[in-house]
């Protein structure tokens, strides 16, 4: 395995136990039973789900799970307290949301690039080619792509960032008008601009972002994308 971008995060995800030892039908057993999988395939799918969620957390753009990974994700979401509290809050340190696609034919094509990017990111981060049985190629069976996931850096409170931009523009316009009318001098105008900029920054959320290392020739990637399979698909992102 390569040197990971965030080894501490990966260690937390890798040590996360999906199976409750006191449950009559633990998570992996339910996953295998509901999808007609062998225990080995269920375990392999869970392992790839760990990797996908890790990539989502360190990315800024769109990524997409494979059909098998998406099925693991769908089941995990039904364990609401475990998913949101123990997994997202205590393990990942961020919320990862599932965004289903609209399912329209025209919505499928734009989702292929995020899925292809996910395959490349898996190889780049973990240093091994994704297993084709768990990560089919983009055009395998011309499968529909229906699942997207947004990383923390690309989907956290965009409304706050819009408010920041609007506030900053208003400050600049107001100071410019006062300056041009002679009501204030240059020094006061500059001071007001600086004060307005600082005030506008307060509108932005304070957030922790895990960024992957930038590499020469990197096309960039993040969380969000597509998948196929029997589920309705979905995606995830940081914040609500």
MONOR-V469826 format. One record per residue. N is the residue number from 1. RES is the residue in one small letter. PHI is phi in radians with two decimals (* if undefined). Layout:
# MONOR-V469826
[[N | RES | PHI] [N | RES | PHI]]
This chain:
# MONOR-V469826
[[1 | x | *] [2 | x | -1.18] [3 | x | -1.21] [4 | x | -1.36] [5 | x | -1.11] [6 | x | -2.36] [7 | x | -1.09] [8 | x | -1.12] [9 | x | -1.10] [10 | x | -1.08] [11 | x | -1.09] [12 | x | -1.15] [13 | x | -1.17] [14 | x | -1.13] [15 | x | -1.59] [16 | x | -1.20] [17 | x | -1.70] [18 | x | -1.34] [19 | x | -1.65] [20 | x | -1.44] [21 | x | -1.09] [22 | x | -1.63] [23 | x | -1.38] [24 | x | -1.17] [25 | x | -2.23] [26 | x | -1.03] [27 | x | -0.92] [28 | x | -1.13] [29 | x | -1.20] [30 | x | -1.10] [31 | x | -1.06] [32 | x | -1.15] [33 | x | -1.15] [34 | x | -1.27] [35 | x | -1.95] [36 | x | 1.20] [37 | x | -1.72] [38 | x | -1.36] [39 | x | -0.99] [40 | x | -1.14] [41 | x | -1.18] [42 | x | -1.08] [43 | x | -1.10] [44 | x | -1.13] [45 | x | -1.15] [46 | x | -1.11] [47 | x | -1.07] [48 | x | -1.27] [49 | x | -1.09] [50 | x | -0.99] [51 | x | -1.15] [52 | x | -1.10] [53 | x | -1.10] [54 | x | -1.04] [55 | x | -1.09] [56 | x | -1.02] [57 | x | -1.21] [58 | x | -1.79] [59 | x | -1.81] [60 | x | -1.98] [61 | x | -2.10] [62 | x | -1.66] [63 | x | -2.31] [64 | x | -2.53] [65 | x | -1.41] [66 | x | -1.39] [67 | x | -0.98] [68 | x | -1.14] [69 | x | -1.10] [70 | x | -1.09] [71 | x | -1.20] [72 | x | -1.11] [73 | x | -1.09] [74 | x | -1.00] [75 | x | -1.18] [76 | x | -1.06] [77 | x | -1.11] [78 | x | -1.32] [79 | x | -1.55] [80 | x | -1.00] [81 | x | -1.14] [82 | x | -1.14] [83 | x | -1.15] [84 | x | -1.35] [85 | x | -1.53] [86 | x | -1.31] [87 | x | -1.49] [88 | x | -1.21] [89 | x | -1.26] [90 | x | -1.48] [91 | x | -1.70] [92 | x | -1.48] [93 | x | 1.33] [94 | x | -2.84] [95 | x | -1.51] [96 | x | -2.16] [97 | x | -1.72] [98 | x | -1.83] [99 | x | -1.97] [100 | x | -1.23] [101 | x | -1.37] [102 | x | -1.37] [103 | x | 1.45] [104 | x | -1.25] [105 | x | -1.04] [106 | x | -1.21] [107 | x | -1.49] [108 | x | -1.38] [109 | x | -1.03] [110 | x | -1.10] [111 | x | -1.52] [112 | x | -1.26] [113 | x | -1.09] [114 | x | -1.05] [115 | x | -1.21] [116 | x | -1.09] [117 | x | -1.13] [118 | x | -1.09] [119 | x | -1.05] [120 | x | -1.18] [121 | x | -1.19] [122 | x | -1.05] [123 | x | -1.14] [124 | x | -1.13] [125 | x | -1.40] [126 | x | -1.81] [127 | x | 1.24] [128 | x | -2.62] [129 | x | -1.24] [130 | x | -1.02] [131 | x | -1.11] [132 | x | -1.09] [133 | x | -1.22] [134 | x | -1.85] [135 | x | -2.28] [136 | x | -1.08] [137 | x | -1.11] [138 | x | -0.99] [139 | x | -1.77] [140 | x | -1.06] [141 | x | 1.15] [142 | x | 0.84] [143 | x | -1.13] [144 | x | -1.25] [145 | x | -1.95] [146 | x | -2.26] [147 | x | -2.13] [148 | x | -2.29] [149 | x | -2.49] [150 | x | -1.92] [151 | x | -1.32] [152 | x | -0.97] [153 | x | -1.22] [154 | x | -1.89] [155 | x | -2.41] [156 | x | -1.63] [157 | x | 0.76] [158 | x | -1.09] [159 | x | -1.06] [160 | x | -1.15] [161 | x | -1.20] [162 | x | -1.14] [163 | x | -1.07] [164 | x | -1.04] [165 | x | -1.10] [166 | x | -1.11] [167 | x | -1.07] [168 | x | -1.15] [169 | x | -1.11] [170 | x | -1.10] [171 | x | -1.09] [172 | x | -1.10] [173 | x | -1.12] [174 | x | -1.10] [175 | x | -1.11] [176 | x | -1.11] [177 | x | -1.15] [178 | x | -1.13] [179 | x | -1.17] [180 | x | -1.15] [181 | x | -1.47] [182 | x | 1.44] [183 | x | -1.32] [184 | x | -2.37] [185 | x | -1.57] [186 | x | -1.09] [187 | x | -1.10] [188 | x | -1.12] [189 | x | -1.10] [190 | x | -1.10] [191 | x | -1.08] [192 | x | -1.14] [193 | x | -1.10] [194 | x | -1.12] [195 | x | -1.11] [196 | x | -1.15] [197 | x | -1.11] [198 | x | -1.10] [199 | x | -1.14] [200 | x | -1.16] [201 | x | -1.03] [202 | x | -1.11] [203 | x | -1.36] [204 | x | -1.39] [205 | x | -1.26] [206 | x | -1.47] [207 | x | -2.44] [208 | x | -1.60] [209 | x | -2.18] [210 | x | -1.73] [211 | x | -1.97] [212 | x | -1.32] [213 | x | -1.08] [214 | x | -1.43] [215 | x | -2.28] [216 | x | -1.06] [217 | x | 1.38] [218 | x | -1.27] [219 | x | -1.50] [220 | x | 1.46] [221 | x | -2.84] [222 | x | -2.95] [223 | x | -1.89] [224 | x | 2.35] [225 | x | 2.88] [226 | x | -2.57] [227 | x | -2.74] [228 | x | -2.10] [229 | x | 1.96] [230 | x | -1.45] [231 | x | -1.31] [232 | x | -1.43] [233 | x | 1.41] [234 | x | 3.06] [235 | x | -2.68] [236 | x | -2.57] [237 | x | -2.87] [238 | x | -1.45] [239 | x | 1.42] [240 | x | -1.60]]
